[in-house]
Amino acid sequence: NALDAEEQARADRRPKREVEALQSDAVNDAIIAHVGFGVAAAGLVTGVILLFVDDGPEPDAAQVRLTPTLGPGGVGVVGRF
């Protein structure tokens, strides 16, 4: 149970303004932490879904094949696409 700023200031012997600032910082940090956990959970769920979703076999990649040729009439390159 959180004490109000005035009670906490008396208990810690700190100025009320300082205690209010610390409490405000704690609330902001808690919000940031909760948002971070939510983003992490969404990323985890997305990763698991993508892990189990199958698009089927990947198509064969197009291949380029270049073969150098050497003959009595010259030098060349034969390409297959």
PDB file of N, CA, C and O in Angstrom, chain B, residues numbered from 101:
ATOM      1  N   ASN B 101       0.845  -1.172   0.000  1.00  0.00           N
ATOM      2  CA  ASN B 101       0.000   0.000   0.000  1.00  0.00           C
ATOM      3  C   ASN B 101       0.890   1.235   0.000  1.00  0.00           C
ATOM      4  O   ASN B 101       1.725   1.403   0.888  1.00  0.00           O
ATOM      5  N   ALA B 102       0.716   2.080  -0.976  1.00  0.00           N
ATOM      6  CA  ALA B 102       1.555   3.272  -1.095  1.00  0.00           C
ATOM      7  C   ALA B 102       1.073   4.359  -0.146  1.00  0.00           C
ATOM      8  O   ALA B 102      -0.124   4.603   0.004  1.00  0.00           O
ATOM      9  N   LEU B 103       2.027   4.990   0.475  1.00  0.00           N
ATOM     10  CA  LEU B 103       1.711   6.126   1.334  1.00  0.00           C
ATOM     11  C   LEU B 103       1.529   7.356   0.466  1.00  0.00           C
ATOM     12  O   LEU B 103       2.080   7.439  -0.632  1.00  0.00           O
ATOM     13  N   ASP B 104       0.745   8.323   0.965  1.00  0.00           N
ATOM     14  CA  ASP B 104       0.667   9.556   0.197  1.00  0.00           C
ATOM     15  C   ASP B 104       1.976  10.323   0.361  1.00  0.00           C
ATOM     16  O   ASP B 104       2.777  10.009   1.242  1.00  0.00           O
ATOM     17  N   ALA B 105       2.187  11.307  -0.469  1.00  0.00           N
ATOM     18  CA  ALA B 105       3.471  12.005  -0.526  1.00  0.00           C
ATOM     19  C   ALA B 105       3.820  12.665   0.798  1.00  0.00           C
ATOM     20  O   ALA B 105       4.987  12.681   1.191  1.00  0.00           O
ATOM     21  N   GLU B 106       2.838  13.203   1.484  1.00  0.00           N
ATOM     22  CA  GLU B 106       3.120  13.901   2.746  1.00  0.00           C
ATOM     23  C   GLU B 106       3.575  12.919   3.826  1.00  0.00           C
ATOM     24  O   GLU B 106       4.533  13.196   4.547  1.00  0.00           O
ATOM     25  N   GLU B 107       2.896  11.774   3.945  1.00  0.00           N
ATOM     26  CA  GLU B 107       3.290  10.768   4.935  1.00  0.00           C
ATOM     27  C   GLU B 107       4.673  10.204   4.616  1.00  0.00           C
ATOM     28  O   GLU B 107       5.490  10.004   5.515  1.00  0.00           O
ATOM     29  N   GLN B 108       4.932   9.949   3.337  1.00  0.00           N
ATOM     30  CA  GLN B 108       6.230   9.415   2.937  1.00  0.00           C
ATOM     31  C   GLN B 108       7.333  10.434   3.188  1.00  0.00           C
ATOM     32  O   GLN B 108       8.431  10.066   3.606  1.00  0.00           O
ATOM     33  N   ALA B 109       7.057  11.696   2.940  1.00  0.00           N
ATOM     34  CA  ALA B 109       8.052  12.747   3.168  1.00  0.00           C
ATOM     35  C   ALA B 109       8.422  12.816   4.644  1.00  0.00           C
ATOM     36  O   ALA B 109       9.595  12.962   4.985  1.00  0.00           O
ATOM     37  N   ARG B 110       7.424  12.712   5.522  1.00  0.00           N
ATOM     38  CA  ARG B 110       7.713  12.727   6.963  1.00  0.00           C
ATOM     39  C   ARG B 110       8.492  11.487   7.376  1.00  0.00           C
ATOM     40  O   ARG B 110       9.415  11.577   8.185  1.00  0.00           O
ATOM     41  N   ALA B 111       8.130  10.332   6.829  1.00  0.00           N
ATOM     42  CA  ALA B 111       8.798   9.090   7.207  1.00  0.00           C
ATOM     43  C   ALA B 111      10.255   9.082   6.745  1.00  0.00           C
ATOM     44  O   ALA B 111      11.125   8.594   7.466  1.00  0.00           O
ATOM     45  N   ASP B 112      10.526   9.606   5.573  1.00  0.00           N
ATOM     46  CA  ASP B 112      11.882   9.607   5.022  1.00  0.00           C
ATOM     47  C   ASP B 112      12.652  10.886   5.334  1.00  0.00           C
ATOM     48  O   ASP B 112      13.840  10.992   5.030  1.00  0.00           O
ATOM     49  N   ARG B 113      11.978  11.845   5.934  1.00  0.00           N
ATOM     50  CA  ARG B 113      12.571  13.167   6.217  1.00  0.00           C
ATOM     51  C   ARG B 113      13.103  13.806   4.939  1.00  0.00           C
ATOM     52  O   ARG B 113      14.236  14.283   4.879  1.00  0.00           O
ATOM     53  N   ARG B 114      12.266  13.798   3.945  1.00  0.00           N
ATOM     54  CA  ARG B 114      12.581  14.418   2.657  1.00  0.00           C
ATOM     55  C   ARG B 114      11.517  15.459   2.352  1.00  0.00           C
ATOM     56  O   ARG B 114      10.409  15.398   2.885  1.00  0.00           O
ATOM     57  N   PRO B 115      11.854  16.413   1.492  1.00  0.00           N
ATOM     58  CA  PRO B 115      10.839  17.391   1.085  1.00  0.00           C
ATOM     59  C   PRO B 115       9.705  16.706   0.314  1.00  0.00           C
ATOM     60  O   PRO B 115       9.928  15.753  -0.432  1.00  0.00           O
ATOM     61  N   LYS B 116       8.495  17.214   0.512  1.00  0.00           N
ATOM     62  CA  LYS B 116       7.323  16.625  -0.137  1.00  0.00           C
ATOM     63  C   LYS B 116       7.473  16.641  -1.659  1.00  0.00           C
ATOM     64  O   LYS B 116       7.086  15.685  -2.331  1.00  0.00           O
ATOM     65  N   ARG B 117       8.035  17.725  -2.204  1.00  0.00           N
ATOM     66  CA  ARG B 117       8.220  17.827  -3.650  1.00  0.00           C
ATOM     67  C   ARG B 117       9.113  16.704  -4.191  1.00  0.00           C
ATOM     68  O   ARG B 117       8.852  16.149  -5.259  1.00  0.00           O
ATOM     69  N   GLU B 118      10.162  16.381  -3.442  1.00  0.00           N
ATOM     70  CA  GLU B 118      11.071  15.313  -3.865  1.00  0.00           C
ATOM     71  C   GLU B 118      10.357  13.959  -3.860  1.00  0.00           C
ATOM     72  O   GLU B 118      10.536  13.153  -4.773  1.00  0.00           O
ATOM     73  N   VAL B 119       9.557  13.720  -2.834  1.00  0.00           N
ATOM     74  CA  VAL B 119       8.815  12.458  -2.746  1.00  0.00           C
ATOM     75  C   VAL B 119       7.799  12.364  -3.883  1.00  0.00           C
ATOM     76  O   VAL B 119       7.643  11.301  -4.482  1.00  0.00           O
ATOM     77  N   GLU B 120       7.110  13.460  -4.185  1.00  0.00           N
ATOM     78  CA  GLU B 120       6.148  13.453  -5.288  1.00  0.00           C
ATOM     79  C   GLU B 120       6.846  13.180  -6.620  1.00  0.00           C
ATOM     80  O   GLU B 120       6.315  12.460  -7.466  1.00  0.00           O
ATOM     81  N   ALA B 121       8.032  13.755  -6.804  1.00  0.00           N
ATOM     82  CA  ALA B 121       8.784  13.522  -8.041  1.00  0.00           C
ATOM     83  C   ALA B 121       9.198  12.054  -8.147  1.00  0.00           C
ATOM     84  O   ALA B 121       9.113  11.457  -9.220  1.00  0.00           O
ATOM     85  N   LEU B 122       9.644  11.477  -7.032  1.00  0.00           N
ATOM     86  CA  LEU B 122      10.034  10.066  -7.038  1.00  0.00           C
ATOM     87  C   LEU B 122       8.840   9.159  -7.329  1.00  0.00           C
ATOM     88  O   LEU B 122       8.961   8.185  -8.072  1.00  0.00           O
ATOM     89  N   GLN B 123       7.689   9.483  -6.743  1.00  0.00           N
ATOM     90  CA  GLN B 123       6.487   8.688  -6.994  1.00  0.00           C
ATOM     91  C   GLN B 123       6.054   8.801  -8.456  1.00  0.00           C
ATOM     92  O   GLN B 123       5.642   7.814  -9.065  1.00  0.00           O
ATOM     93  N   SER B 124       6.148   9.999  -9.011  1.00  0.00           N
ATOM     94  CA  SER B 124       5.796  10.201 -10.415  1.00  0.00           C
ATOM     95  C   SER B 124       6.740   9.420 -11.326  1.00  0.00           C
ATOM     96  O   SER B 124       6.306   8.803 -12.299  1.00  0.00           O
ATOM     97  N   ASP B 125       8.033   9.450 -11.004  1.00  0.00           N
ATOM     98  CA  ASP B 125       9.007   8.683 -11.783  1.00  0.00           C
ATOM     99  C   ASP B 125       8.707   7.187 -11.713  1.00  0.00           C
ATOM    100  O   ASP B 125       8.827   6.478 -12.713  1.00  0.00           O
ATOM    101  N   ALA B 126       8.322   6.715 -10.544  1.00  0.00           N
ATOM    102  CA  ALA B 126       8.009   5.291 -10.380  1.00  0.00           C
ATOM    103  C   ALA B 126       6.801   4.894 -11.226  1.00  0.00           C
ATOM    104  O   ALA B 126       6.793   3.826 -11.838  1.00  0.00           O
ATOM    105  N   VAL B 127       5.792   5.743 -11.262  1.00  0.00           N
ATOM    106  CA  VAL B 127       4.602   5.461 -12.070  1.00  0.00           C
ATOM    107  C   VAL B 127       4.974   5.434 -13.554  1.00  0.00           C
ATOM    108  O   VAL B 127       4.549   4.542 -14.288  1.00  0.00           O
ATOM    109  N   ASN B 128       5.770   6.418 -13.992  1.00  0.00           N
ATOM    110  CA  ASN B 128       6.186   6.456 -15.400  1.00  0.00           C
ATOM    111  C   ASN B 128       7.016   5.228 -15.765  1.00  0.00           C
ATOM    112  O   ASN B 128       6.832   4.646 -16.834  1.00  0.00           O
ATOM    113  N   ASP B 129       7.925   4.838 -14.881  1.00  0.00           N
ATOM    114  CA  ASP B 129       8.744   3.649 -15.134  1.00  0.00           C
ATOM    115  C   ASP B 129       7.885   2.388 -15.215  1.00  0.00           C
ATOM    116  O   ASP B 129       8.157   1.500 -16.025  1.00  0.00           O
ATOM    117  N   ALA B 130       6.862   2.309 -14.387  1.00  0.00           N
ATOM    118  CA  ALA B 130       5.969   1.148 -14.416  1.00  0.00           C
ATOM    119  C   ALA B 130       5.204   1.084 -15.741  1.00  0.00           C
ATOM    120  O   ALA B 130       5.027   0.007 -16.309  1.00  0.00           O
ATOM    121  N   ILE B 131       4.759   2.228 -16.221  1.00  0.00           N
ATOM    122  CA  ILE B 131       4.042   2.267 -17.501  1.00  0.00           C
ATOM    123  C   ILE B 131       4.958   1.816 -18.635  1.00  0.00           C
ATOM    124  O   ILE B 131       4.563   1.016 -19.482  1.00  0.00           O
ATOM    125  N   ILE B 132       6.187   2.338 -18.641  1.00  0.00           N
ATOM    126  CA  ILE B 132       7.149   1.958 -19.679  1.00  0.00           C
ATOM    127  C   ILE B 132       7.434   0.456 -19.623  1.00  0.00           C
ATOM    128  O   ILE B 132       7.524  -0.200 -20.661  1.00  0.00           O
ATOM    129  N   ALA B 133       7.574  -0.082 -18.420  1.00  0.00           N
ATOM    130  CA  ALA B 133       7.837  -1.516 -18.272  1.00  0.00           C
ATOM    131  C   ALA B 133       6.670  -2.345 -18.800  1.00  0.00           C
ATOM    132  O   ALA B 133       6.883  -3.343 -19.488  1.00  0.00           O
ATOM    133  N   HIS B 134       5.448  -1.943 -18.486  1.00  0.00           N
ATOM    134  CA  HIS B 134       4.281  -2.693 -18.953  1.00  0.00           C
ATOM    135  C   HIS B 134       4.169  -2.642 -20.476  1.00  0.00           C
ATOM    136  O   HIS B 134       3.849  -3.650 -21.107  1.00  0.00           O
ATOM    137  N   VAL B 135       4.427  -1.493 -21.062  1.00  0.00           N
ATOM    138  CA  VAL B 135       4.395  -1.383 -22.524  1.00  0.00           C
ATOM    139  C   VAL B 135       5.475  -2.277 -23.132  1.00  0.00           C
ATOM    140  O   VAL B 135       5.233  -2.963 -24.125  1.00  0.00           O
ATOM    141  N   GLY B 136       6.657  -2.266 -22.537  1.00  0.00           N
ATOM    142  CA  GLY B 136       7.746  -3.115 -23.032  1.00  0.00           C
ATOM    143  C   GLY B 136       7.398  -4.589 -22.963  1.00  0.00           C
ATOM    144  O   GLY B 136       7.678  -5.336 -23.900  1.00  0.00           O
ATOM    145  N   PHE B 137       6.788  -5.020 -21.860  1.00  0.00           N
ATOM    146  CA  PHE B 137       6.377  -6.420 -21.743  1.00  0.00           C
ATOM    147  C   PHE B 137       5.309  -6.763 -22.780  1.00  0.00           C
ATOM    148  O   PHE B 137       5.306  -7.864 -23.333  1.00  0.00           O
ATOM    149  N   GLY B 138       4.405  -5.822 -23.043  1.00  0.00           N
ATOM    150  CA  GLY B 138       3.375  -6.051 -24.060  1.00  0.00           C
ATOM    151  C   GLY B 138       3.972  -6.207 -25.452  1.00  0.00           C
ATOM    152  O   GLY B 138       3.565  -7.087 -26.212  1.00  0.00           O
ATOM    153  N   VAL B 139       4.939  -5.353 -25.787  1.00  0.00           N
ATOM    154  CA  VAL B 139       5.602  -5.440 -27.091  1.00  0.00           C
ATOM    155  C   VAL B 139       6.373  -6.756 -27.203  1.00  0.00           C
ATOM    156  O   VAL B 139       6.346  -7.408 -28.247  1.00  0.00           O
ATOM    157  N   ALA B 140       7.052  -7.142 -26.135  1.00  0.00           N
ATOM    158  CA  ALA B 140       7.799  -8.406 -26.141  1.00  0.00           C
ATOM    159  C   ALA B 140       6.856  -9.598 -26.318  1.00  0.00           C
ATOM    160  O   ALA B 140       7.164 -10.527 -27.065  1.00  0.00           O
ATOM    161  N   ALA B 141       5.722  -9.576 -25.641  1.00  0.00           N
ATOM    162  CA  ALA B 141       4.757 -10.669 -25.769  1.00  0.00           C
ATOM    163  C   ALA B 141       4.202 -10.737 -27.191  1.00  0.00           C
ATOM    164  O   ALA B 141       4.040 -11.823 -27.748  1.00  0.00           O
ATOM    165  N   ALA B 142       3.914  -9.577 -27.773  1.00  0.00           N
ATOM    166  CA  ALA B 142       3.419  -9.560 -29.155  1.00  0.00           C
ATOM    167  C   ALA B 142       4.472 -10.112 -30.111  1.00  0.00           C
ATOM    168  O   ALA B 142       4.142 -10.847 -31.042  1.00  0.00           O
ATOM    169  N   GLY B 143       5.724  -9.764 -29.887  1.00  0.00           N
ATOM    170  CA  GLY B 143       6.805 -10.294 -30.721  1.00  0.00           C
ATOM    171  C   GLY B 143       6.947 -11.797 -30.579  1.00  0.00           C
ATOM    172  O   GLY B 143       7.174 -12.501 -31.563  1.00  0.00           O
ATOM    173  N   LEU B 144       6.815 -12.286 -29.361  1.00  0.00           N
ATOM    174  CA  LEU B 144       6.907 -13.725 -29.120  1.00  0.00           C
ATOM    175  C   LEU B 144       5.777 -14.471 -29.822  1.00  0.00           C
ATOM    176  O   LEU B 144       6.012 -15.495 -30.465  1.00  0.00           O
ATOM    177  N   VAL B 145       4.566 -13.968 -29.703  1.00  0.00           N
ATOM    178  CA  VAL B 145       3.416 -14.604 -30.354  1.00  0.00           C
ATOM    179  C   VAL B 145       3.597 -14.588 -31.871  1.00  0.00           C
ATOM    180  O   VAL B 145       3.334 -15.587 -32.541  1.00  0.00           O
ATOM    181  N   THR B 146       4.044 -13.462 -32.406  1.00  0.00           N
ATOM    182  CA  THR B 146       4.279 -13.370 -33.850  1.00  0.00           C
ATOM    183  C   THR B 146       5.337 -14.370 -34.298  1.00  0.00           C
ATOM    184  O   THR B 146       5.179 -15.027 -35.327  1.00  0.00           O
ATOM    185  N   GLY B 147       6.407 -14.485 -33.531  1.00  0.00           N
ATOM    186  CA  GLY B 147       7.465 -15.438 -33.866  1.00  0.00           C
ATOM    187  C   GLY B 147       6.979 -16.872 -33.864  1.00  0.00           C
ATOM    188  O   GLY B 147       7.324 -17.648 -34.755  1.00  0.00           O
ATOM    189  N   VAL B 148       6.180 -17.231 -32.869  1.00  0.00           N
ATOM    190  CA  VAL B 148       5.651 -18.602 -32.792  1.00  0.00           C
ATOM    191  C   VAL B 148       4.713 -18.875 -33.964  1.00  0.00           C
ATOM    192  O   VAL B 148       4.762 -19.948 -34.564  1.00  0.00           O
ATOM    193  N   ILE B 149       3.871 -17.918 -34.284  1.00  0.00           N
ATOM    194  CA  ILE B 149       2.950 -18.098 -35.419  1.00  0.00           C
ATOM    195  C   ILE B 149       3.736 -18.276 -36.714  1.00  0.00           C
ATOM    196  O   ILE B 149       3.446 -19.177 -37.501  1.00  0.00           O
ATOM    197  N   LEU B 150       4.730 -17.419 -36.934  1.00  0.00           N
ATOM    198  CA  LEU B 150       5.521 -17.522 -38.162  1.00  0.00           C
ATOM    199  C   LEU B 150       6.334 -18.807 -38.214  1.00  0.00           C
ATOM    200  O   LEU B 150       6.627 -19.314 -39.297  1.00  0.00           O
ATOM    201  N   LEU B 151       6.694 -19.328 -37.068  1.00  0.00           N
ATOM    202  CA  LEU B 151       7.445 -20.575 -37.018  1.00  0.00           C
ATOM    203  C   LEU B 151       6.604 -21.750 -37.520  1.00  0.00           C
ATOM    204  O   LEU B 151       7.126 -22.659 -38.166  1.00  0.00           O
ATOM    205  N   PHE B 152       5.318 -21.729 -37.226  1.00  0.00           N
ATOM    206  CA  PHE B 152       4.455 -22.851 -37.572  1.00  0.00           C
ATOM    207  C   PHE B 152       3.675 -22.665 -38.869  1.00  0.00           C
ATOM    208  O   PHE B 152       3.072 -23.619 -39.360  1.00  0.00           O
ATOM    209  N   VAL B 153       3.673 -21.483 -39.422  1.00  0.00           N
ATOM    210  CA  VAL B 153       2.977 -21.247 -40.688  1.00  0.00           C
ATOM    211  C   VAL B 153       3.919 -21.643 -41.815  1.00  0.00           C
ATOM    212  O   VAL B 153       5.061 -21.186 -41.870  1.00  0.00           O
ATOM    213  N   ASP B 154       3.434 -22.499 -42.717  1.00  0.00           N
ATOM    214  CA  ASP B 154       4.265 -22.992 -43.813  1.00  0.00           C
ATOM    215  C   ASP B 154       3.711 -22.481 -45.130  1.00  0.00           C
ATOM    216  O   ASP B 154       2.525 -22.641 -45.419  1.00  0.00           O
ATOM    217  N   ASP B 155       4.575 -21.866 -45.926  1.00  0.00           N
ATOM    218  CA  ASP B 155       4.164 -21.352 -47.232  1.00  0.00           C
ATOM    219  C   ASP B 155       4.246 -22.410 -48.321  1.00  0.00           C
ATOM    220  O   ASP B 155       3.884 -22.136 -49.466  1.00  0.00           O
ATOM    221  N   GLY B 156       4.701 -23.580 -48.006  1.00  0.00           N
ATOM    222  CA  GLY B 156       4.923 -24.608 -49.012  1.00  0.00           C
ATOM    223  C   GLY B 156       6.378 -24.568 -49.452  1.00  0.00           C
ATOM    224  O   GLY B 156       7.174 -23.780 -48.941  1.00  0.00           O
ATOM    225  N   PRO B 157       6.711 -25.421 -50.396  1.00  0.00           N
ATOM    226  CA  PRO B 157       8.110 -25.459 -50.833  1.00  0.00           C
ATOM    227  C   PRO B 157       8.503 -24.169 -51.541  1.00  0.00           C
ATOM    228  O   PRO B 157       7.702 -23.561 -52.251  1.00  0.00           O
ATOM    229  N   GLU B 158       9.744 -23.769 -51.333  1.00  0.00           N
ATOM    230  CA  GLU B 158      10.243 -22.575 -52.000  1.00  0.00           C
ATOM    231  C   GLU B 158      10.547 -22.916 -53.455  1.00  0.00           C
ATOM    232  O   GLU B 158      11.055 -23.999 -53.742  1.00  0.00           O
ATOM    233  N   PRO B 159      10.241 -22.003 -54.374  1.00  0.00           N
ATOM    234  CA  PRO B 159      10.545 -22.275 -55.781  1.00  0.00           C
ATOM    235  C   PRO B 159      12.060 -22.304 -55.991  1.00  0.00           C
ATOM    236  O   PRO B 159      12.822 -21.652 -55.277  1.00  0.00           O
ATOM    237  N   ASP B 160      12.467 -23.081 -56.996  1.00  0.00           N
ATOM    238  CA  ASP B 160      13.890 -23.132 -57.311  1.00  0.00           C
ATOM    239  C   ASP B 160      14.360 -21.746 -57.731  1.00  0.00           C
ATOM    240  O   ASP B 160      13.696 -21.045 -58.494  1.00  0.00           O
ATOM    241  N   ALA B 161      15.496 -21.385 -57.223  1.00  0.00           N
ATOM    242  CA  ALA B 161      16.057 -20.087 -57.570  1.00  0.00           C
ATOM    243  C   ALA B 161      16.567 -20.136 -59.005  1.00  0.00           C
ATOM    244  O   ALA B 161      17.112 -21.145 -59.451  1.00  0.00           O
ATOM    245  N   ALA B 162      16.385 -19.043 -59.708  1.00  0.00           N
ATOM    246  CA  ALA B 162      16.918 -18.964 -61.070  1.00  0.00           C
ATOM    247  C   ALA B 162      18.434 -19.006 -60.995  1.00  0.00           C
ATOM    248  O   ALA B 162      19.049 -18.336 -60.165  1.00  0.00           O
ATOM    249  N   GLN B 163      19.020 -19.794 -61.863  1.00  0.00           N
ATOM    250  CA  GLN B 163      20.469 -19.932 -61.844  1.00  0.00           C
ATOM    251  C   GLN B 163      21.054 -19.414 -63.144  1.00  0.00           C
ATOM    252  O   GLN B 163      20.505 -19.620 -64.227  1.00  0.00           O
ATOM    253  N   VAL B 164      22.164 -18.748 -63.008  1.00  0.00           N
ATOM    254  CA  VAL B 164      22.931 -18.297 -64.159  1.00  0.00           C
ATOM    255  C   VAL B 164      24.213 -19.111 -64.162  1.00  0.00           C
ATOM    256  O   VAL B 164      24.897 -19.222 -63.145  1.00  0.00           O
ATOM    257  N   ARG B 165      24.524 -19.673 -65.303  1.00  0.00           N
ATOM    258  CA  ARG B 165      25.735 -20.491 -65.393  1.00  0.00           C
ATOM    259  C   ARG B 165      26.584 -19.977 -66.550  1.00  0.00           C
ATOM    260  O   ARG B 165      26.147 -19.957 -67.701  1.00  0.00           O
ATOM    261  N   LEU B 166      27.786 -19.570 -66.227  1.00  0.00           N
ATOM    262  CA  LEU B 166      28.725 -19.097 -67.240  1.00  0.00           C
ATOM    263  C   LEU B 166      29.887 -20.077 -67.311  1.00  0.00           C
ATOM    264  O   LEU B 166      30.489 -20.421 -66.294  1.00  0.00           O
ATOM    265  N   THR B 167      30.194 -20.522 -68.525  1.00  0.00           N
ATOM    266  CA  THR B 167      31.283 -21.479 -68.713  1.00  0.00           C
ATOM    267  C   THR B 167      32.286 -20.892 -69.705  1.00  0.00           C
ATOM    268  O   THR B 167      31.936 -20.575 -70.842  1.00  0.00           O
ATOM    269  N   PRO B 168      33.518 -20.753 -69.269  1.00  0.00           N
ATOM    270  CA  PRO B 168      34.522 -20.253 -70.222  1.00  0.00           C
ATOM    271  C   PRO B 168      34.863 -21.334 -71.254  1.00  0.00           C
ATOM    272  O   PRO B 168      34.916 -22.519 -70.926  1.00  0.00           O
ATOM    273  N   THR B 169      35.090 -20.919 -72.487  1.00  0.00           N
ATOM    274  CA  THR B 169      35.474 -21.860 -73.546  1.00  0.00           C
ATOM    275  C   THR B 169      36.782 -21.405 -74.178  1.00  0.00           C
ATOM    276  O   THR B 169      37.063 -20.215 -74.316  1.00  0.00           O
ATOM    277  N   LEU B 170      37.542 -22.377 -74.542  1.00  0.00           N
ATOM    278  CA  LEU B 170      38.831 -22.109 -75.185  1.00  0.00           C
ATOM    279  C   LEU B 170      38.952 -23.040 -76.384  1.00  0.00           C
ATOM    280  O   LEU B 170      38.844 -24.258 -76.245  1.00  0.00           O
ATOM    281  N   GLY B 171      39.172 -22.480 -77.530  1.00  0.00           N
ATOM    282  CA  GLY B 171      39.285 -23.298 -78.740  1.00  0.00           C
ATOM    283  C   GLY B 171      40.344 -22.736 -79.673  1.00  0.00           C
ATOM    284  O   GLY B 171      40.960 -21.706 -79.399  1.00  0.00           O
ATOM    285  N   PRO B 172      40.540 -23.437 -80.783  1.00  0.00           N
ATOM    286  CA  PRO B 172      41.565 -22.977 -81.718  1.00  0.00           C
ATOM    287  C   PRO B 172      41.212 -21.637 -82.358  1.00  0.00           C
ATOM    288  O   PRO B 172      42.096 -20.912 -82.814  1.00  0.00           O
ATOM    289  N   GLY B 173      39.933 -21.310 -82.390  1.00  0.00           N
ATOM    290  CA  GLY B 173      39.522 -20.058 -83.027  1.00  0.00           C
ATOM    291  C   GLY B 173      39.390 -18.895 -82.063  1.00  0.00           C
ATOM    292  O   GLY B 173      39.143 -17.771 -82.500  1.00  0.00           O
ATOM    293  N   GLY B 174      39.544 -19.122 -80.784  1.00  0.00           N
ATOM    294  CA  GLY B 174      39.409 -18.007 -79.847  1.00  0.00           C
ATOM    295  C   GLY B 174      38.983 -18.438 -78.459  1.00  0.00           C
ATOM    296  O   GLY B 174      38.942 -19.620 -78.119  1.00  0.00           O
ATOM    297  N   VAL B 175      38.672 -17.429 -77.681  1.00  0.00           N
ATOM    298  CA  VAL B 175      38.259 -17.610 -76.289  1.00  0.00           C
ATOM    299  C   VAL B 175      36.856 -17.034 -76.165  1.00  0.00           C
ATOM    300  O   VAL B 175      36.551 -16.011 -76.777  1.00  0.00           O
ATOM    301  N   GLY B 176      36.013 -17.672 -75.390  1.00  0.00           N
ATOM    302  CA  GLY B 176      34.655 -17.168 -75.224  1.00  0.00           C
ATOM    303  C   GLY B 176      34.029 -17.622 -73.922  1.00  0.00           C
ATOM    304  O   GLY B 176      34.631 -18.329 -73.114  1.00  0.00           O
ATOM    305  N   VAL B 177      32.805 -17.189 -73.759  1.00  0.00           N
ATOM    306  CA  VAL B 177      32.028 -17.562 -72.576  1.00  0.00           C
ATOM    307  C   VAL B 177      30.661 -18.014 -73.058  1.00  0.00           C
ATOM    308  O   VAL B 177      30.016 -17.336 -73.859  1.00  0.00           O
ATOM    309  N   VAL B 178      30.224 -19.165 -72.565  1.00  0.00           N
ATOM    310  CA  VAL B 178      28.895 -19.671 -72.873  1.00  0.00           C
ATOM    311  C   VAL B 178      28.045 -19.478 -71.629  1.00  0.00           C
ATOM    312  O   VAL B 178      28.439 -19.867 -70.529  1.00  0.00           O
ATOM    313  N   GLY B 179      26.883 -18.877 -71.808  1.00  0.00           N
ATOM    314  CA  GLY B 179      26.013 -18.639 -70.664  1.00  0.00           C
ATOM    315  C   GLY B 179      24.702 -19.376 -70.788  1.00  0.00           C
ATOM    316  O   GLY B 179      24.149 -19.493 -71.881  1.00  0.00           O
ATOM    317  N   ARG B 180      24.205 -19.872 -69.677  1.00  0.00           N
ATOM    318  CA  ARG B 180      22.890 -20.524 -69.625  1.00  0.00           C
ATOM    319  C   ARG B 180      22.076 -19.855 -68.523  1.00  0.00           C
ATOM    320  O   ARG B 180      22.554 -19.630 -67.411  1.00  0.00           O
ATOM    321  N   PHE B 181      20.839 -19.548 -68.868  1.00  0.00           N
ATOM    322  CA  PHE B 181      19.971 -18.854 -67.909  1.00  0.00           C
ATOM    323  C   PHE B 181      18.767 -19.699 -67.588  1.00  0.00           C
ATOM    324  O   PHE B 181      17.917 -19.287 -66.798  1.00  0.00           O
TER     325      PHE B 181
END
